[in-house]
């Protein structure tokens, strides 16, 4: 059984995050978006300068997902307001997908940030990820398109997870 860890990342980890993003995006997205859009988004959001800015100026918290002693993915979140969080990025090396690692990492994230609500966006053609989020309690809130520049548009679902109230035993 793999030993999964979720470790808080810092500025010193931007190189490993950038390397993982390039690998994972090129594994996962070619069947969903064009290579040109993949390259544009990687250059825009996953270069070291952008990652440092996300960590320092934008208040994003990054966590490395480790399987035994190997870093295999990462997640980035930020608090929108008290108890309401947004998942900016959640990526796992495709060699390790469909093994329960994402579900375990998500559960660890929820325990760490203790949210009332989590929102995220996911490409409407990204069926594998949409189904992962459904299995983990997210629902589709709405359809949204985001112009990200350079002639590219992200055609997404906005998905939401809401903390279930604790049932009291009477």
Secondary structure by P-SEA (a helix, b strand, c coil): ccbbbbbbbcccaaaaaaaaaaaaaaacccccccaaaaaaaaaccccaaaaaaaacccbbbbbbbbcccccccbbbbbbccccccccccccccccccccaaaaaaaaaaaaaccccbbbbcccccaaaaaaaaaaacccccbbbbbbccccccccccbbbbbbccccccc
